[in-house]
Amino acid sequence: QVRLVESGGGLVQPGGSLRLSCVASGYESEYYNIGWFRQAPGKEREAVSCIRVNDGKTYYADSVKGRFTISRDNAKNTVYLQMNSLNQEDTAVYYCAADGPADDGWWDLVAQWGTWGRGTQVTVSS
């Protein structure tokens, strides 16, 4: 079973940047699609981005397009989420997930992802 550990969250001012990391470990962890999701207080968990394992195709939520970039370092079994031009609406707990569909119309469905990390808090505030 794959295990996921997120890191890199913190407090940042509006307009600032953070890079989140998701380290995957366990049996065949390098063969899983990885997604990033977030959950703000009082809101449902929502999809942020996803990277497909076999060809590196990426997906982004409209709210983060042009500001966030997902990437993968296969040698380190790590997926990154570079977040730029952060604003207060980006404040949330960010989770990475594995064992999900990296396809149009499916990747952003929370229920389709089987394994989750414990999350890392991102707070955007002046």
C-alpha positions as a Markdown table, in Angstrom:
| # | Residue | x | y | z |
|---|---|---|---|---|
| 1 | Gln | 0.0 | 0.0 | 0.0 |
| 2 | Val | 1.3 | 3.5 | -0.9 |
| 3 | Arg | 1.9 | 6.0 | 1.9 |
| 4 | Leu | 1.9 | 9.7 | 1.3 |
| 5 | Val | 3.5 | 12.5 | 3.4 |
| 6 | Glu | 3.0 | 16.2 | 2.6 |
| 7 | Ser | 5.3 | 19.0 | 3.7 |
| 8 | Gly | 6.1 | 22.6 | 2.8 |
| 9 | Gly | 3.1 | 24.4 | 4.1 |
| 10 | Gly | 3.2 | 27.5 | 6.2 |
| 11 | Leu | 2.3 | 31.2 | 6.5 |
| 12 | Val | 2.8 | 33.4 | 3.5 |
| 13 | Gln | 1.8 | 36.9 | 2.6 |
| 14 | Pro | -0.5 | 37.6 | -0.3 |
| 15 | Gly | 1.4 | 37.5 | -3.5 |
| 16 | Gly | 4.0 | 35.1 | -2.1 |
| 17 | Ser | 5.0 | 31.6 | -3.0 |
| 18 | Leu | 5.3 | 28.2 | -1.5 |
| 19 | Arg | 6.3 | 24.8 | -2.7 |
| 20 | Leu | 4.6 | 21.8 | -1.3 |
| 21 | Ser | 6.1 | 18.3 | -1.5 |
| 22 | Cys | 4.4 | 14.9 | -1.4 |
| 23 | Val | 6.6 | 11.9 | -0.8 |
| 24 | Ala | 5.2 | 8.5 | -1.8 |
| 25 | Ser | 6.5 | 5.3 | -0.3 |
| 26 | Gly | 5.5 | 1.7 | -0.3 |
| 27 | Tyr | 4.9 | -1.0 | -2.8 |
| 28 | Glu | 5.1 | 0.3 | -6.4 |
| 29 | Ser | 4.5 | 3.8 | -5.2 |
| 30 | Glu | 6.2 | 5.1 | -8.3 |
| 31 | Tyr | 3.3 | 3.8 | -10.5 |
| 32 | Tyr | 0.5 | 5.9 | -9.0 |
| 33 | Asn | -1.1 | 9.0 | -10.4 |
| 34 | Ile | -0.8 | 11.8 | -7.8 |
| 35 | Gly | -3.3 | 14.5 | -7.1 |
| 36 | Trp | -3.3 | 17.6 | -4.9 |
| 37 | Phe | -6.5 | 18.7 | -3.1 |
| 38 | Arg | -7.3 | 21.3 | -0.5 |
| 39 | Gln | -10.0 | 21.9 | 2.1 |
| 40 | Ala | -10.7 | 25.3 | 3.6 |
| 41 | Pro | -12.5 | 25.7 | 6.9 |
| 42 | Gly | -16.2 | 25.1 | 6.5 |
| 43 | Lys | -15.8 | 24.0 | 2.8 |
| 44 | Glu | -15.7 | 20.7 | 1.0 |
| 45 | Arg | -12.4 | 19.2 | -0.2 |
| 46 | Glu | -11.7 | 20.3 | -3.7 |
| 47 | Ala | -9.3 | 19.3 | -6.5 |
| 48 | Val | -6.3 | 21.5 | -7.2 |
| 49 | Ser | -4.1 | 19.6 | -9.6 |
| 50 | Cys | -3.1 | 16.2 | -10.8 |
| 51 | Ile | -0.2 | 14.5 | -12.6 |
| 52 | Arg | -0.5 | 11.3 | -14.6 |
| 53 | Val | 2.2 | 8.8 | -14.0 |
| 54 | Asn | 2.6 | 7.3 | -17.5 |
| 55 | Asp | 3.1 | 10.4 | -19.6 |
| 56 | Gly | 3.3 | 13.3 | -17.1 |
| 57 | Lys | 0.0 | 15.0 | -18.3 |
| 58 | Thr | -1.2 | 17.6 | -15.8 |
| 59 | Tyr | -4.5 | 19.0 | -14.8 |
| 60 | Tyr | -5.4 | 22.1 | -12.9 |
| 61 | Ala | -8.5 | 23.6 | -11.4 |
| 62 | Asp | -9.5 | 26.9 | -13.0 |
| 63 | Ser | -8.9 | 28.7 | -9.8 |
| 64 | Val | -5.2 | 27.9 | -9.8 |
| 65 | Lys | -4.3 | 27.8 | -13.6 |
| 66 | Gly | -1.4 | 30.0 | -14.4 |
| 67 | Arg | -0.3 | 30.3 | -10.7 |
| 68 | Phe | 0.3 | 26.7 | -9.6 |
| 69 | Thr | 2.6 | 24.1 | -11.2 |
| 70 | Ile | 2.6 | 20.4 | -10.5 |
| 71 | Ser | 5.8 | 18.3 | -11.2 |
| 72 | Arg | 7.2 | 15.0 | -10.3 |
| 73 | Asp | 10.7 | 13.7 | -9.5 |
| 74 | Asn | 10.5 | 10.0 | -10.1 |
| 75 | Ala | 14.0 | 9.4 | -8.6 |
| 76 | Lys | 12.8 | 10.8 | -5.3 |
| 77 | Asn | 9.2 | 9.5 | -5.5 |
| 78 | Thr | 8.1 | 13.1 | -4.9 |
| 79 | Val | 5.5 | 15.3 | -6.4 |
| 80 | Tyr | 5.7 | 19.0 | -6.0 |
| 81 | Leu | 3.1 | 21.8 | -6.1 |
| 82 | Gln | 4.7 | 25.1 | -6.8 |
| 83 | Met | 2.3 | 27.8 | -5.7 |
| 84 | Asn | 2.8 | 31.4 | -6.8 |
| 85 | Ser | 0.8 | 34.6 | -6.5 |
| 86 | Leu | -1.0 | 33.2 | -3.5 |
| 87 | Asn | -4.1 | 34.9 | -2.2 |
| 88 | Gln | -6.3 | 34.5 | 0.9 |
| 89 | Glu | -8.7 | 32.2 | -1.0 |
| 90 | Asp | -5.8 | 29.7 | -1.3 |
| 91 | Thr | -5.8 | 29.3 | 2.5 |
| 92 | Ala | -6.5 | 25.6 | 3.3 |
| 93 | Val | -5.2 | 22.3 | 4.3 |
| 94 | Tyr | -3.5 | 20.8 | 1.2 |
| 95 | Tyr | -3.6 | 17.0 | 0.7 |
| 96 | Cys | -2.0 | 14.8 | -1.8 |
| 97 | Ala | -3.7 | 11.6 | -3.0 |
| 98 | Ala | -2.8 | 8.5 | -4.9 |
| 99 | Asp | -4.6 | 5.7 | -6.6 |
| 100 | Gly | -6.9 | 7.9 | -8.6 |
| 101 | Pro | -7.8 | 8.6 | -12.2 |
| 102 | Ala | -5.7 | 11.1 | -14.1 |
| 103 | Asp | -8.3 | 11.7 | -16.9 |
| 104 | Asp | -10.6 | 14.4 | -18.0 |
| 105 | Gly | -13.8 | 14.5 | -16.1 |
| 106 | Trp | -12.5 | 12.1 | -13.4 |
| 107 | Trp | -9.4 | 13.5 | -11.8 |
| 108 | Asp | -11.2 | 16.2 | -9.9 |
| 109 | Leu | -13.6 | 13.9 | -8.2 |
| 110 | Val | -12.5 | 13.5 | -4.6 |
| 111 | Ala | -14.2 | 10.1 | -4.1 |
| 112 | Gln | -12.2 | 8.6 | -6.9 |
| 113 | Trp | -8.9 | 8.8 | -5.0 |
| 114 | Gly | -8.1 | 5.9 | -2.7 |
| 115 | Thr | -5.1 | 6.9 | -0.6 |
| 116 | Trp | -4.5 | 10.2 | 1.2 |
| 117 | Gly | -1.8 | 11.9 | 3.1 |
| 118 | Arg | -2.5 | 13.8 | 6.4 |
| 119 | Gly | -2.2 | 17.2 | 4.8 |
| 120 | Thr | -0.2 | 20.4 | 5.3 |
| 121 | Gln | -1.6 | 23.8 | 6.3 |
| 122 | Val | -1.2 | 26.7 | 4.0 |
| 123 | Thr | -2.2 | 30.1 | 5.3 |
| 124 | Val | -2.1 | 33.2 | 3.2 |
| 125 | Ser | -2.4 | 36.3 | 5.3 |
| 126 | Ser | -0.8 | 39.8 | 5.7 |
